[in-house]
Amino acid sequence: MKTDYQPDWAFYFSNVDDNLSSIATDLNLINIAPVNGQDIVVYVSIKMPNPREDGLSSNEDADDLWKIEDKIIKAFDSNNLNYTFAGRLTSNGFRDIYFFGENPNSMEKQVFSSMTAFPKFEFDFGHKPDKEWSGYFDFLYPLPRQMQVVQNRRVLEQLEKGGDDLTKPREVFHWIYFKTQNELDQFENFTDNLGFETKNKSKTKPSSEYKFVISVSRVDKVGYDEIDDYTLELWEKAQELNGDYDGWETSIEK
């Protein structure tokens, strides 16, 4: 991988085999994957000694899990292995770490060597051919709905950096693009019934796939427990009408 590559890590919650799961992955890999020569997906499955009741990682195990990950990566790097760290899954009492690489035997050797420093952690090592990187595209990478949740978190983090008190209700603006006037009109009727106010409707550039844009707003709370409820409702309606929900913004309230 190029040394000037900038990863873009994000995490989201999902449901894997009917278990609450946390998935973290490098979103920017979608721009360069599959990486030439890294045709094998490698996983290290670590059994957590003290998982939470919901199967996710506890504070008790967290530090060691980070140390394990760091130690394995440093071992790969110091031995100049050709690999990419693609993501991690935490679910059902296990932390699974995923890599794509060239030489699974060398990677296995470094994993076993690294794990000797953590004797209380049971683990498995496995690998299989994955030239198309389906383990990344079809499993680790978020679905569109999950991506909207990721983007919501990122806006909230920026608000918090600005000193925002997320508990304060405020006007929240949303932008949605449509291919036809009829689809936009249907969406506007939907948002009117939910108490949103239409702020703007206009045509976009003639060359755009989406010919029309609408912006709506409503006074809402923007906390981590509230933001997904109404943004996903707008996102889903936009999807239903072949539209594109382009996100939201608001003022910083202190």
C-alpha positions in Angstrom: 0.0 0.0 0.0 1.2 3.5 -0.8 2.9 5.3 2.1 0.8 8.4 1.5 -2.5 6.5 1.9 -4.8 8.0 4.6 -7.1 5.5 6.3 -10.6 6.6 7.3 -11.7 4.4 10.2 -15.4 4.3 11.2 -17.5 1.9 13.4 -21.1 1.0 13.4 -23.5 -1.5 14.9 -24.9 -4.4 13.0 -26.6 -7.7 13.4 -24.4 -10.7 12.6 -25.9 -14.2 13.0 -28.7 -12.7 15.2 -26.1 -11.2 17.6 -25.6 -7.5 18.3 -22.2 -6.7 16.7 -19.8 -3.8 16.4 -17.9 -3.5 13.1 -15.0 -1.2 12.5 -13.4 -0.7 9.1 -11.3 1.6 7.0 -13.8 3.3 4.6 -11.1 4.6 2.3 -10.1 1.0 1.3 -13.1 1.1 -1.0 -11.0 3.4 -3.3 -8.0 1.1 -3.6 -9.3 -2.4 -3.0 -8.6 -5.1 -4.0 -4.9 -4.4 -3.4 -2.7 -6.1 -5.9 -1.0 -9.3 -4.5 -3.2 -9.4 -1.4 -5.5 -12.2 -2.5 -6.1 -13.9 0.8 -8.3 -12.8 3.7 -6.8 -13.6 7.1 -8.6 -13.5 10.4 -7.6 -13.8 14.1 -10.6 -14.7 16.2 -10.0 -13.8 19.9 -12.2 -15.1 22.7 -12.8 -12.3 25.2 -12.4 -13.5 28.8 -14.9 -10.9 30.2 -17.4 -9.9 27.5 -20.5 -7.8 28.3 -23.8 -9.6 28.5 -24.7 -8.4 25.0 -21.5 -10.0 23.7 -19.6 -6.8 23.0 -16.2 -6.0 24.6 -16.1 -4.9 28.3 -13.9 -2.2 29.8 -12.1 -5.0 31.5 -10.9 -6.5 28.2 -10.6 -3.4 26.1 -7.0 -2.5 26.9 -5.7 -5.9 26.2 -7.6 -6.2 23.0 -6.0 -3.0 21.7 -2.6 -4.2 22.8 -3.1 -7.5 21.0 -4.1 -5.7 17.8 -1.1 -3.3 18.0 1.3 -6.1 18.7 0.2 -8.1 15.7 0.4 -5.1 13.4 3.8 -4.2 14.6 5.0 -7.8 14.1 3.6 -7.7 10.5 5.3 -4.3 9.9 8.7 -5.3 11.4 8.8 -8.4 9.2 7.8 -6.3 6.1 4.8 -8.4 5.3 2.6 -7.4 2.4 -0.8 -6.9 4.1 -3.7 -4.5 4.7 -5.6 -4.2 8.0 -9.2 -4.2 6.9 -11.3 -4.2 10.0 -12.6 -5.8 13.2 -15.8 -7.5 14.3 -16.8 -7.6 18.0 -19.7 -10.0 18.6 -20.9 -12.9 20.7 -17.9 -12.7 23.0 -15.3 -12.7 20.3 -13.1 -10.0 18.7 -12.3 -11.0 15.1 -9.5 -9.0 13.3 -9.4 -9.1 9.5 -6.4 -8.6 7.2 -5.8 -9.1 3.5 -2.3 -10.4 2.7 0.0 -12.3 0.5 1.6 -14.9 2.7 -0.7 -16.4 5.3 2.0 -18.7 6.7 4.2 -15.8 7.6 1.2 -13.9 9.1 0.2 -17.0 11.1 3.8 -17.3 12.5 3.7 -13.6 13.7 0.2 -13.9 15.1 1.2 -17.0 17.2 4.3 -15.3 18.4 2.4 -12.1 19.3 -0.3 -14.0 21.2 2.3 -15.6 23.6 2.2 -12.3 25.5 -1.5 -12.8 26.2 -1.9 -16.3 27.7 -5.4 -15.7 29.1 -6.8 -15.1 25.6 -7.8 -18.1 23.5 -7.7 -17.5 19.8 -8.0 -19.1 16.3 -6.2 -18.2 13.1 -7.7 -18.8 9.7 -7.4 -17.7 6.1 -9.0 -18.3 2.7 -8.7 -17.0 -0.9 -10.5 -13.8 -1.5 -9.2 -12.2 -4.6 -12.2 -9.9 -5.0 -12.1 -8.8 -1.3 -15.7 -9.8 -0.7 -14.9 -10.0 3.0 -14.4 -6.2 2.8 -17.1 -5.1 0.3 -19.8 -7.5 1.4 -19.2 -7.8 5.1 -17.1 -5.1 6.7 -18.1 -2.1 4.6 -21.4 -0.5 5.8 -24.6 -0.8 4.0 -26.1 2.5 2.8 -28.4 2.8 5.9 -25.5 2.0 8.2 -23.4 4.6 6.3 -26.0 7.2 7.1 -25.6 6.4 10.8 -21.8 6.7 10.5 -22.3 10.1 8.9 -24.7 11.2 11.7 -22.0 10.3 14.3 -19.4 12.3 12.4 -21.6 15.5 12.3 -22.3 15.1 16.1 -18.6 14.7 16.8 -17.9 18.0 14.9 -20.6 19.7 16.9 -19.1 18.5 20.1 -15.7 19.7 19.1 -17.3 23.1 18.7 -18.6 23.0 22.2 -22.2 22.1 21.4 -24.7 21.1 24.1 -26.4 18.3 22.2 -29.3 18.2 24.5 -30.7 21.6 23.3 -33.4 21.4 20.6 -32.6 23.5 17.5 -33.5 23.9 13.8 -32.0 21.1 11.8 -31.8 21.4 8.0 -31.9 18.5 5.5 -31.2 18.3 1.8 -32.7 15.7 -0.5 -32.3 15.2 -4.3 -34.7 13.7 -6.7 -34.9 12.7 -10.4 -38.4 13.9 -11.0 -40.7 16.7 -9.8 -43.4 14.2 -8.9 -41.0 12.3 -6.6 -40.0 15.5 -4.9 -43.6 16.5 -4.5 -44.5 13.2 -2.9 -41.5 13.6 -0.5 -42.6 17.2 0.4 -46.1 15.9 1.2 -44.5 13.3 3.5 -42.3 15.8 5.3 -45.2 18.3 5.6 -47.2 15.7 7.5 -44.2 15.2 9.9 -44.0 18.8 10.7 -41.1 19.8 8.5 -41.0 23.2 6.9 -39.9 23.4 3.2 -37.0 25.9 3.0 -36.1 25.7 -0.6 -37.0 23.8 -3.8 -35.0 24.2 -7.0 -33.6 22.5 -10.1 -30.0 21.3 -10.1 -27.4 21.4 -12.9 -28.8 20.0 -16.1 -26.0 17.4 -16.2 -26.9 16.0 -12.8 -28.7 12.6 -12.5 -30.8 14.2 -9.8 -32.7 17.1 -11.4 -34.4 18.6 -8.3 -33.4 19.4 -4.7 -35.5 20.2 -1.7 -34.3 21.4 1.7 -36.5 21.0 4.8 -36.1 21.8 8.4 -37.6 21.1 11.8 -36.8 21.9 15.4 -35.4 18.7 16.8 -33.0 17.3 19.4 -29.7 16.1 17.9 -28.3 13.8 20.6 -26.9 10.4 19.9 -30.1 8.8 21.0 -32.3 11.0 18.8 -30.6 11.8 15.5 -31.0 8.5 13.8 -34.7 8.3 14.4 -35.7 11.1 12.1 -32.8 11.2 9.7 -33.3 7.5 8.8 -37.0 8.1 8.4 -36.1 10.8 5.8 -33.4 8.6 4.3 -35.8 5.7 3.9 -38.5 7.8 2.3 -36.0 9.3 -0.1 -34.8 5.8 -1.1 -38.4 4.7 -1.6 -38.8 7.6 -4.1 -35.5 7.0 -5.9 -34.0 10.0 -4.2 -30.8 10.8 -2.4 -30.8 12.0 1.1 -27.7 14.2 1.2 -27.4 14.8 5.0 -28.1 17.5 7.6 -26.6 20.4 9.4 -27.4 22.7 12.2 -26.1 25.5 14.3 -23.8 25.0 17.4 -25.8 25.5 20.6 -24.0 26.0 23.8 
